[in-house]
Amino acid sequence: MPQILLVEDNFAIGQGIKFYLEHVSEHKVTWINHGRDAQVVLSGVYEYDCILLDLNLPGVQGLELLETLRAYNQSIPVIVVTANDFSDVRAQCAQAGATDFLAKPFEPAKLVERINACLSGSTGQSVSINLWTVCKQKLSQYFQSKADS
């Protein structure tokens, strides 16, 4: 059963996606509704087959989470799921390393189709991610650059 991390702050959307993926398409979903909580979840070693990521999150924006994730892990599929369907936003997500982009609102079956496409393009194995290591490295680099200034 594929393991999906859903990072979505809207309760109705998050609840709907989680229900559909778990009960209709038989995915296991971990749902996080705050950017900082997503950082905490990703700071340990967790295994997911795919991440569904909203951009407008409280605490830490989705694009920042994506950039940090990609600095450490290039292979886990990340599908950006957002209402911000503008060409510049799509370009920023692609540049940051998003695997796919799905604009809200969408049909749930379309989301499952995109997840399955991402999973079939991957190795089919879960990927362990540890953003805490990345955050420590970035903080160390930041403070080193301040000390050198």
C-alpha positions in Angstrom: 0.0 0.0 0.0 1.6 3.3 -1.1 2.4 5.7 1.8 1.4 9.3 1.0 2.3 12.4 3.0 -0.4 15.1 2.5 0.5 18.6 3.6 -2.7 20.7 3.3 -4.0 23.3 5.7 -7.6 23.5 4.5 -9.6 21.1 6.7 -12.3 20.2 4.2 -9.8 19.6 1.3 -7.4 17.7 3.5 -10.2 15.5 5.0 -11.7 14.9 1.5 -8.3 13.9 -0.1 -7.4 11.7 2.9 -10.8 9.9 2.8 -10.7 9.4 -1.0 -7.2 8.1 -1.1 -7.6 5.7 1.8 -11.1 4.4 1.1 -11.4 4.5 -2.7 -7.8 4.1 -4.0 -6.3 2.2 -0.9 -3.4 4.5 -0.2 -2.1 5.1 3.4 -2.2 8.8 4.1 -0.5 10.9 6.8 -2.1 14.3 6.8 -0.3 17.4 8.2 -2.1 20.8 8.2 0.7 23.2 9.2 4.1 24.0 7.6 6.0 23.8 10.9 4.3 20.5 11.7 5.4 19.2 8.3 9.0 20.2 9.1 8.8 18.3 12.4 7.4 15.2 10.7 10.1 15.4 8.0 12.8 16.0 10.6 12.8 12.4 11.6 13.2 9.4 9.4 9.9 8.6 7.8 9.2 6.7 4.6 6.8 8.0 2.0 6.2 7.0 -1.6 4.8 10.4 -2.6 4.2 13.8 -1.0 1.2 16.0 -1.8 2.1 19.6 -1.0 0.0 22.7 -0.8 1.9 26.0 -1.2 0.0 28.3 1.1 0.6 26.9 4.5 0.8 28.5 7.9 4.2 28.5 9.5 6.4 27.5 6.6 5.4 27.9 3.0 5.2 24.8 0.8 7.7 26.1 -1.7 10.3 26.5 1.1 9.5 22.9 2.2 10.0 21.7 -1.3 13.3 23.5 -1.8 14.6 22.1 1.5 13.4 18.6 0.7 15.1 18.7 -2.8 18.4 19.9 -1.3 18.5 16.5 0.5 16.4 14.1 -1.6 15.9 14.3 -5.4 14.0 11.1 -5.9 10.8 11.2 -3.8 7.8 12.4 -6.0 6.3 15.7 -4.9 3.0 16.8 -6.4 2.2 20.4 -5.7 -1.6 20.7 -5.1 -2.6 24.4 -5.0 -5.2 27.0 -6.0 -2.3 29.2 -7.2 -2.6 28.2 -10.9 -0.4 30.9 -12.4 2.4 30.3 -14.9 5.0 31.9 -12.6 4.0 29.7 -9.7 4.2 26.6 -11.9 7.6 27.7 -13.0 8.8 28.3 -9.4 7.5 24.8 -8.4 9.2 23.1 -11.4 12.5 25.0 -10.7 12.3 23.9 -7.0 11.9 20.3 -8.1 8.2 19.5 -8.1 7.4 16.3 -9.9 4.0 17.4 -10.9 1.5 20.3 -10.4 -2.2 20.0 -9.9 -4.4 23.0 -9.6 -7.4 23.1 -7.3 -10.2 22.4 -7.7 -9.7 19.0 -9.3 -11.4 15.6 -9.6 -10.2 13.1 -7.0 -9.7 10.5 -9.7 -7.3 13.0 -11.4 -5.2 13.1 -8.3 -5.0 9.3 -8.1 -4.0 9.2 -11.7 -1.2 11.7 -11.0 0.0 9.8 -7.9 0.0 6.5 -9.8 2.0 8.1 -12.7 4.6 9.4 -10.2 4.8 6.1 -8.4 5.2 4.2 -11.6 8.0 6.5 -12.6 9.9 6.0 -9.4 11.7 3.0 -8.1 8.6 1.7 -6.4 10.4 1.8 -3.1 9.9 4.2 -0.2 12.5 6.8 0.3 13.7 7.8 3.7 14.0 11.6 4.2 15.5 13.5 7.0 15.1 17.3 6.8 16.5 17.9 10.2 20.0 17.1 8.8 19.3 19.6 6.0 18.1 22.3 8.4 21.2 21.9 10.6 23.4 22.1 7.6 21.7 25.3 6.3 21.8 26.9 9.8 25.5 26.0 10.0 26.2 27.5 6.6 24.2 30.7 7.5 26.1 31.3 10.8 29.4 30.5 9.1 28.7 33.1 6.4 27.8 35.7 9.1 31.0 34.9 11.0 33.0 35.3 7.8 31.4 38.7 7.0 
